[in-house]
Amino acid sequence: MKIHIKGGRLIDPKNGIDAARDLYIAAGKVVAVGEAPKGYAANRVIDATGLVVCPGLVDLAARLREPGFEYMATLESEMEAAVAGGVTSLACPPDTDPPLDEPGLVEMLKFRARTLNRARVYPVGALTEGLKGERLTEMAELRDAGCIAFSHADAPLADNQVLYRALQYAATFGFHVWLRPHDTALARNGVAHDGQVATRLGLPAVPVCAETVALSTILILTRETGARVHLARLSTAEGVDMVRKAKQQGLPVSCDVGAHHVHLTEMDIGYFDANSHLTPPFRSLRDREALCAALADGTVDAICSDHTPVDDDAKQLPFAEAESGATGLELLLPLTLKWAEESGVKLPAALARVTSEPARVLDIDAGHLTPGHSADVCIFDPARYWKVEPASLRSQGKNTPFLGFELKGRVRHTLVEGQLVYEAK
């Protein structure tokens, strides 16, 4: 299939391109940028006049809910949501049921994803068996089965000796470990930021030190072992400052932030809005501003959707009892554009946070439009407003604090390996 994408504003952050250029695709790969190869005859021409053509988005955290939680979402529904959001590559955390702690489970997930012929799925393997925090998994076997990194997701890992051994093992074999800094003893089942809102509403709180104490431990063990560590979903100004200093000291760490946390604060809980119950919780305005600034200066490497579809019954409960999480795959692009506009960040730099930078963290060949490489492409209208409503979301999970909002930026076409997998009607 030969596809000619013409007339668009081509933005490829990794290759430093931001210009009106045509894109030529053949046999699943980008064959030329700017001028057509000799003898090229397209089977289809996509008119991208007034649109932005960029690499397909890369998402570092998208729960697909299979296996085990099909009542919340299915692989089919979430893969449709991914391509509708322009996401062509995504990492799947290991907190499925059962967790991704055996090669057979990883192989099954990858096979199911391939048969759907949508976005590429990169499983993140469980760091310990059953995510119980006791025995390390067979990381080498999981890596051979297709895991790109190892994580404990949001499950508690209280034994620092286990974490130390895990990082030693990972460093020996060059494995990448992803950790969300969270001290469960300090959090004590908290559901909201330890501030005025939690006090007024009588909600159990999560103090800032629940993140910073855990982060301090992780950074010390990283320095001790030399392991490559990715810090998932930072939420506090203090945490960002610690990572900034760690990077300046040369520690092999990277980090991301959830798209929702770049815009919302503890005030958005309102009167116990369960759609705003996320992990980590929305923090203070000061924290949100620190996250936005750290994204702009490169301290935070990437924005992720932290996509966590939840069924309606689990959200129609008192705030503290409701299931944590929000749908995000289809909101990743417009929320990134919103952050860029509000922070004065130019579009190429903003798109780098959801294309080339997360691809670098994943260590995969994605997030760019280099000739000779796979044609994973997102074409979107940067000026198109759309209302976030249940009917407008492909994901089976309709839970998002942005319900009713009008956001700018709508995907028109998505291509994976040169195949048109989504086209807006």
C-alpha positions as CSV (number, residue, x, y, z in Angstrom):
1,M,0.0,0.0,0.0
2,K,1.5,3.3,-1.1
3,I,0.1,6.4,0.7
4,H,0.9,10.0,-0.1
5,I,0.1,12.5,2.7
6,K,0.2,15.9,1.1
7,G,-0.1,19.5,2.2
8,G,0.3,19.1,5.9
9,R,2.5,20.7,8.5
10,L,5.1,17.9,9.1
11,I,6.5,17.9,12.6
12,D,9.1,15.4,13.5
13,P,10.8,16.4,16.8
14,K,13.6,13.8,16.7
15,N,14.7,14.9,13.2
16,G,14.2,18.6,13.8
17,I,11.5,19.0,11.1
18,D,8.7,21.6,11.3
19,A,7.7,22.6,7.8
20,A,5.1,22.1,5.1
21,R,6.3,18.9,3.6
22,D,4.7,15.8,2.0
23,L,5.2,12.3,3.4
24,Y,5.5,9.2,1.2
25,I,4.8,5.7,2.5
26,A,5.3,2.3,0.8
27,A,5.5,-1.2,2.1
28,G,4.8,-0.1,5.7
29,K,7.8,2.3,5.8
30,V,8.4,6.0,5.2
31,V,10.2,6.1,1.8
32,A,10.6,9.9,1.4
33,V,9.9,13.3,3.0
34,G,9.4,16.3,0.8
35,E,9.8,15.0,-2.7
36,A,8.4,11.7,-4.1
37,P,10.9,8.9,-5.0
38,K,11.4,8.3,-8.7
39,G,8.5,6.3,-10.1
40,Y,6.4,6.6,-7.0
41,A,2.6,6.2,-7.7
42,A,0.3,6.3,-4.6
43,N,-2.6,4.0,-4.1
44,R,-4.2,6.7,-1.9
45,V,-3.6,10.4,-1.3
46,I,-4.5,11.9,2.0
47,D,-5.0,15.7,1.9
48,A,-3.6,17.1,5.1
49,T,-4.0,20.8,4.3
50,G,-4.5,22.7,7.6
51,L,-3.5,19.6,9.6
52,V,-0.4,18.5,11.5
53,V,1.4,15.3,10.5
54,C,3.6,13.8,13.2
55,P,4.9,10.5,14.4
56,G,2.4,8.3,16.1
57,L,2.1,8.9,19.8
58,V,4.0,6.7,22.3
59,D,2.2,6.2,25.6
60,L,4.2,5.0,28.7
61,A,1.2,3.8,30.8
62,A,-2.0,2.4,29.4
63,R,-3.9,-0.4,31.2
64,L,-5.7,-2.5,28.6
65,R,-7.5,-4.5,31.4
66,E,-6.7,-7.9,29.9
67,P,-6.3,-10.5,31.2
68,G,-8.7,-10.5,34.2
69,F,-10.6,-7.2,34.2
70,E,-12.6,-7.6,31.0
71,Y,-15.7,-6.2,32.8
72,M,-13.9,-2.9,32.9
73,A,-12.6,-2.9,29.3
74,T,-11.5,-5.3,26.6
75,L,-8.4,-5.3,24.5
76,E,-10.5,-4.6,21.4
77,S,-12.1,-1.5,22.9
78,E,-8.9,0.0,24.3
79,M,-6.9,-0.6,21.1
80,E,-9.6,1.2,19.2
81,A,-9.3,4.0,21.8
82,A,-5.6,4.1,21.3
83,V,-5.6,4.6,17.5
84,A,-8.5,7.1,17.8
85,G,-6.2,9.1,20.0
86,G,-3.3,8.8,17.6
87,V,-1.4,6.4,19.9
88,T,0.6,3.9,17.8
89,S,2.8,2.4,20.6
90,L,2.0,1.8,24.2
91,A,3.4,0.2,27.3
92,C,1.1,-2.0,29.4
93,P,1.7,-2.1,33.2
94,P,1.8,-5.6,34.8
95,D,-1.1,-5.2,37.2
96,T,-3.5,-7.5,35.3
97,D,-5.2,-10.6,36.8
98,P,-3.1,-12.6,37.0
99,P,-0.1,-10.2,36.9
100,L,2.3,-10.4,34.0
101,D,4.8,-12.5,35.8
102,E,5.0,-15.6,33.5
103,P,6.2,-15.7,29.9
104,G,3.0,-17.4,28.7
105,L,0.9,-14.5,29.8
106,V,3.1,-12.0,28.1
107,E,3.2,-14.0,24.9
108,M,-0.6,-14.3,24.9
109,L,-1.1,-10.6,25.4
110,K,1.3,-9.8,22.5
111,F,-0.4,-12.3,20.3
112,R,-3.8,-10.9,21.0
113,A,-2.6,-7.4,20.3
114,R,-1.0,-8.4,17.0
115,T,-4.2,-10.1,15.8
116,L,-6.1,-6.9,16.3
117,N,-3.7,-5.1,14.0
118,R,-3.9,-1.8,15.8
119,A,-1.4,-0.1,18.1
120,R,1.9,-1.8,19.1
121,V,1.7,-3.2,22.7
122,Y,4.9,-3.4,24.8
123,P,4.2,-5.3,28.0
124,V,6.0,-4.3,31.2
125,G,6.7,-7.4,33.3
126,A,6.1,-7.8,37.0
127,L,9.1,-7.2,39.2
128,T,8.1,-9.9,41.8
129,E,5.9,-13.0,41.5
130,G,2.3,-12.0,41.8
131,L,3.3,-8.5,42.6
132,K,3.5,-9.6,46.2
133,G,6.9,-8.0,46.8
134,E,8.6,-11.3,48.0
135,R,10.3,-13.3,45.2
136,L,11.8,-11.8,42.0
137,T,10.3,-13.0,38.7
138,E,12.4,-14.7,36.1
139,M,13.2,-11.4,34.4
140,A,15.4,-13.0,31.6
141,E,12.6,-15.3,30.5
142,L,10.0,-12.5,30.6
143,R,12.4,-10.3,28.6
144,D,12.7,-13.1,26.0
145,A,8.9,-13.3,25.9
146,G,8.6,-9.6,25.0
147,C,8.7,-7.5,28.2
148,I,10.5,-4.2,27.6
149,A,10.9,-3.3,31.3
150,F,9.9,-4.4,34.8
151,S,7.7,-2.7,37.3
152,H,5.6,-3.2,40.5
153,A,2.8,-0.9,39.1
154,D,0.9,0.5,42.1
155,A,1.3,-2.6,44.2
156,P,3.3,-2.0,47.5
157,L,6.9,-3.1,47.6
158,A,7.8,-2.5,51.3
159,D,10.9,-4.7,51.5
160,N,13.8,-2.6,50.4
161,Q,16.0,-5.7,50.4
162,V,13.9,-7.1,47.6
163,L,14.1,-3.8,45.7
164,Y,17.8,-3.7,46.2
165,R,18.2,-7.3,44.8
166,A,15.9,-6.5,41.9
167,L,17.9,-3.4,40.9
168,Q,21.2,-5.4,41.2
169,Y,19.9,-8.1,39.0
170,A,18.5,-5.6,36.5
171,A,21.8,-3.7,36.4
172,T,23.7,-7.0,35.7
173,F,21.7,-7.8,32.6
174,G,20.8,-4.3,31.4
175,F,17.1,-4.5,32.2
176,H,15.1,-1.3,32.8
177,V,13.1,-1.0,36.0
178,W,10.1,1.3,36.3
179,L,8.9,2.4,39.7
180,R,6.3,4.7,41.1
181,P,7.7,6.4,44.2
182,H,5.0,5.7,46.9
183,D,5.5,4.8,50.5
184,T,2.4,2.9,51.5
185,A,3.1,3.1,55.2
186,L,3.1,6.9,55.0
187,A,0.1,7.0,52.7
188,R,-2.0,4.8,54.9
189,N,-4.8,4.2,52.3
190,G,-5.1,7.9,51.6
191,V,-7.1,9.0,48.6
192,A,-6.5,12.8,48.4
193,H,-3.6,15.2,48.7
194,D,-2.8,16.2,52.3
195,G,-4.1,19.7,52.1
196,Q,-7.1,21.9,52.7
197,V,-9.5,20.0,50.5
198,A,-8.9,16.6,52.1
199,T,-9.2,18.2,55.6
200,R,-12.5,20.0,54.6
201,L,-14.0,16.9,53.0
202,G,-12.8,14.5,55.7
203,L,-10.9,12.3,53.3
204,P,-7.8,10.2,54.3
205,A,-4.8,12.0,52.9
206,V,-1.6,11.2,51.1
207,P,1.3,13.4,52.3
208,V,4.0,14.7,49.9
209,C,6.6,12.8,51.9
210,A,4.9,9.5,50.8
211,E,6.4,10.3,47.4
212,T,9.7,11.9,48.5
213,V,10.7,9.3,51.1
214,A,10.1,6.5,48.5
215,L,11.9,8.5,45.9
216,S,14.9,9.1,48.1
217,T,15.2,5.3,48.7
218,I,15.0,4.6,45.0
219,L,17.6,7.2,44.1
220,I,20.0,5.9,46.7
221,L,19.6,2.3,45.5
222,T,20.0,3.5,41.9
223,R,23.3,5.1,42.8
224,E,24.4,2.0,44.6
225,T,23.5,-0.5,41.8
226,G,23.8,1.6,38.6
227,A,20.5,0.2,37.4
228,R,18.5,2.2,34.8
229,V,15.3,3.4,36.5
230,H,12.3,5.1,35.2
231,L,10.2,7.0,37.7
232,A,6.5,6.8,36.9
233,R,4.0,9.5,37.4
234,L,5.6,12.0,39.6
235,S,3.1,14.3,41.4
236,T,5.0,16.7,43.7
237,A,7.2,19.8,43.3
238,E,9.7,18.3,45.8
239,G,9.8,15.0,43.9
240,V,10.5,16.9,40.6
241,D,13.3,18.8,42.3
242,M,14.9,15.6,43.6
243,V,14.9,14.1,40.1
244,R,16.4,17.3,38.6
245,K,19.3,17.1,41.1
246,A,19.7,13.3,40.4
247,K,20.0,13.9,36.7
248,Q,22.5,16.7,37.3
249,Q,24.6,14.2,39.2
250,G,24.5,11.8,36.3
251,L,22.2,9.1,37.7
252,P,20.6,6.9,35.0
253,V,17.0,8.0,35.7
254,S,14.1,9.2,33.6
255,C,10.6,10.2,34.6
256,D,7.1,10.9,33.4
257,V,3.9,12.7,34.6
258,G,0.3,11.8,34.0
259,A,-1.5,14.1,31.6
260,H,-4.3,14.7,34.1
261,H,-1.9,16.0,36.7
262,V,-0.5,18.7,34.4
263,H,-3.9,20.4,34.5
264,L,-5.9,19.4,37.6
265,T,-5.3,20.0,41.3
266,E,-6.9,19.0,44.6
267,M,-9.6,21.6,44.1
268,D,-11.0,19.6,41.2
269,I,-12.2,17.0,43.6
270,G,-15.1,19.4,44.1
271,Y,-17.9,17.7,46.1
272,F,-16.5,14.2,46.1
273,D,-16.3,13.8,42.3
274,A,-15.1,10.1,42.0
275,N,-13.9,10.8,38.5
276,S,-11.1,12.8,40.1
277,H,-10.0,9.9,42.3
278,L,-6.7,9.0,40.7
279,T,-3.4,7.4,41.9
280,P,-1.3,9.4,42.7
281,P,-3.9,12.0,43.9
282,F,-4.2,15.5,42.4
283,R,-1.8,17.7,44.3
284,S,-1.7,21.4,45.1
285,L,-1.5,24.3,42.6
286,R,2.2,24.7,43.4
287,D,2.8,21.1,42.6
288,R,1.0,21.3,39.3
289,E,2.9,24.4,38.3
290,A,6.2,22.6,39.2
291,L,5.2,19.7,37.0
292,C,4.4,22.0,34.0
293,A,7.7,23.8,34.4
294,A,9.7,20.5,34.7
295,L,8.1,19.3,31.5
296,A,9.0,22.5,29.7
297,D,12.7,22.4,30.9
298,G,13.1,18.7,30.2
299,T,13.4,17.4,33.7
300,V,10.3,15.4,33.1
301,D,10.9,13.3,30.0
302,A,7.4,12.4,28.9
303,I,3.7,12.8,29.4
304,C,1.7,9.6,29.6
305,S,-2.1,9.0,29.6
306,D,-2.0,6.7,32.7
307,H,-5.1,5.2,31.0
308,T,-7.1,3.3,33.6
309,P,-10.6,2.5,32.4
310,V,-13.1,1.7,35.2
311,D,-16.6,0.4,35.1
312,D,-19.5,2.7,36.1
313,D,-20.4,0.7,39.2
314,A,-16.9,1.1,40.6
315,K,-17.1,4.9,40.2
316,Q,-20.6,5.3,41.6
317,L,-19.4,4.9,45.2
318,P,-18.3,7.3,47.9
319,F,-15.1,9.0,46.9
320,A,-12.8,7.1,49.2
321,E,-14.3,3.7,48.2
322,A,-14.5,4.4,44.4
323,E,-12.0,2.6,42.1
324,S,-9.0,4.8,41.3
325,G,-8.3,5.8,37.7
326,A,-9.3,7.7,34.6
327,T,-9.5,7.0,30.9
328,G,-6.8,8.9,29.0
329,L,-5.8,7.4,25.7
330,E,-8.0,9.6,23.6
331,L,-7.2,12.7,25.8
332,L,-3.4,12.4,25.7
333,L,-3.0,14.5,22.6
334,P,-5.4,17.4,23.4
335,L,-4.2,17.6,27.0
336,T,-0.6,17.8,25.7
337,L,-1.6,20.6,23.3
338,K,-3.5,22.4,26.1
339,W,-0.4,22.2,28.3
340,A,1.8,23.6,25.5
341,E,-0.5,26.5,24.8
342,E,-0.9,27.4,28.5
343,S,2.9,27.1,29.2
344,G,4.1,28.9,26.0
345,V,5.8,25.7,24.7
346,K,6.2,25.4,21.0
347,L,4.4,22.6,19.3
348,P,7.4,20.5,18.2
349,A,8.8,20.5,21.8
350,A,5.3,19.5,23.1
351,L,5.0,16.7,20.6
352,A,8.4,15.4,21.6
353,R,7.0,14.7,25.1
354,V,4.6,12.2,23.6
355,T,6.6,10.8,20.6
356,S,10.4,10.7,20.6
357,E,11.0,11.1,24.3
358,P,8.8,8.3,25.5
359,A,10.2,6.1,22.7
360,R,13.7,6.8,24.0
361,V,12.6,5.8,27.5
362,L,11.1,2.6,26.0
363,D,14.2,2.1,23.9
364,I,12.2,1.3,20.8
365,D,12.4,2.4,17.2
366,A,9.4,4.7,17.2
367,G,8.4,8.3,17.6
368,H,10.0,9.6,14.4
369,L,9.4,9.7,10.6
370,T,12.9,8.8,9.3
371,P,12.9,7.3,5.8
372,G,13.5,3.6,5.8
373,H,11.7,3.2,9.2
374,S,8.2,2.1,10.1
375,A,5.4,4.5,9.1
376,D,3.6,5.1,12.3
377,V,1.8,8.4,11.7
378,C,-0.7,10.6,13.5
379,I,-2.6,13.3,11.5
380,F,-4.6,15.7,13.6
381,D,-6.4,19.0,13.4
382,P,-4.8,21.3,16.0
383,A,-7.7,23.9,15.8
384,R,-10.6,21.5,16.1
385,Y,-12.6,21.7,19.3
386,W,-14.6,18.7,20.6
387,K,-16.6,18.0,23.7
388,V,-15.5,15.1,26.0
389,E,-18.7,13.0,26.4
390,P,-19.2,9.3,26.9
391,A,-20.4,8.9,23.3
392,S,-17.3,10.6,21.9
393,L,-14.9,8.1,23.6
394,R,-14.0,4.7,22.0
395,S,-12.7,3.4,25.3
396,Q,-15.1,1.2,27.3
397,G,-14.2,3.3,30.3
398,K,-16.0,6.6,30.3
399,N,-14.5,7.8,33.6
400,T,-12.6,11.1,33.3
401,P,-12.6,14.3,35.2
402,F,-12.8,16.1,31.9
403,L,-16.3,15.0,31.1
404,G,-18.2,18.0,29.6
405,F,-15.0,19.9,28.8
406,E,-14.3,21.2,25.3
407,L,-10.7,20.4,24.3
408,K,-8.8,21.4,21.2
409,G,-7.0,19.0,18.9
410,R,-8.7,16.0,17.2
411,V,-7.1,13.1,15.4
412,R,-8.2,12.7,11.8
413,H,-6.1,9.7,10.7
414,T,-3.8,7.2,12.3
415,L,-1.4,4.8,10.5
416,V,0.5,1.9,11.9
417,E,3.2,0.3,9.7
418,G,1.7,2.2,6.8
419,Q,-1.8,0.8,7.3
420,L,-4.7,3.2,7.9
421,V,-6.1,1.9,11.2
422,Y,-8.2,4.9,12.1
423,E,-10.0,7.5,10.0
424,A,-12.4,10.1,11.6
425,K,-15.8,10.2,10.1
